[in-house]
Amino acid sequence: MPKKIISVLASALMLAVIVSGCATAPTQMTAAAEELKEVDSNTARAHCRMLGIARAEMHGLVAESKEQALAELSRQVRNQAAAMGATHILWRNRGKVGTVWVAKGRAYKCPEDI
């Protein structure tokens, strides 16, 4: 084989190895993130204090499936909301925008009885 072809094949193989190494283990939810409850917009507005927006995204080429992408992003968003001190989350967006999977939620601090 000519040197040029060998060089191109070697580069392609190296790139494949590097890209496959980009895959990481799934995000682990913190204990506080596991305790977060979902809240509807009317209840949140009436009884809760918004702490901020939690957001995560993942390029579509990295995700193995829709379910895997959304589960990973949901764990990341829940961890962010919990880190803000949230007790509840209101999901605003979970889906694909172009080639990027996106999850976004509002983090709320609500009374214990909600």
N, C-alpha and C positions, 0 to 999 in steps of 0.2 A: 504494500500500500504506500502511496505517496505520503511524505511527511505532513503535508497540509491536511489530508484527511485524518490521519492519526491524531494530529493536534486538535482538530475540531471535535473528534469523537472523545478524546480525553477531556477536553473542556466541558463538553455536554455531560459526561459522566460525573465530573467534579461538581458541576452545577446541580445535578440531580441529588447528589449526596448532601450538599449544603442545604438545599431546599427541604429535603426530607428531615434534616436535623432541626429545622425551624418549628416543627410540630412539638408542642409542649403538652405536658400532662394537664388534665382538666383542672380548672380553678377549684379549690376547696372553699366551701362557704364557712364563714366564721359562725360561732354559736349565735351571735346576735343576728346575723343575716338569716339563719334558719328560723328564728323567732318572728321575723317580720310578717305582718299580716297584710293582705291586700285590702284596699279601701276604695269605695266609689267616690266620684267627684263631688256629689252633693254632701256626703258625710264629711269628706275632707274639708270642704269649704266652711261648713257649719261648725265643726268641732275640733279641727286640728290646726297645727301650725306648720306651714311648709318650711322645710330646712334647706332645700336646694334640689337641683336636678342631678341625677346619676345617669351616666351614659357610657356605653361600651360599643365598640364596633370591631368587625373582623372581615378581612377580605374574603370574598366568596371562594377564591381558589384554595384557601387554607382549610375551609370547612369541608368535612366529609359528607355532610348532609344538612338539610334544613333543621332537622331536630337537634343534631349535634351543635350546630351554630347557635340556635336560639337557647338551648340549655346552658351552654358556656357563657353566652352574653348575659343571660338572666342571673347566673351566679355572680358574675362580675358586678352587675348593677346592684344586686342585693347587698353585696359586700360594701360597695361604696355608700349606699343609703344607710346601712348599719353603722358605718364609720362616722357618719354625720350625726348619729344619735337617733335615727328614725325608729319608730315603732311600726310604721305602716308605709306601704308603697302604692302609688297609683301609676299603673303602666300607661305610658303615652304612645309608645311606638315599639313594636317588635316585628321586624321584617327586613326585607331586602330593598335597598335603594341602589339601583344600578348594579354594580358588582360587589357591593359592600353590605354585609349583614349588620343591622343596627338594633340596639335595644336602649330604650330611654324610659326613665320613670321619675316621678316626683317623690321625694322623700318627705314624710310627714311625721311629726310627733303628735300622737293622739292620746286622749285619756285612756286609762286602762280598760274601761268598760266598752270600748268601741272595737 
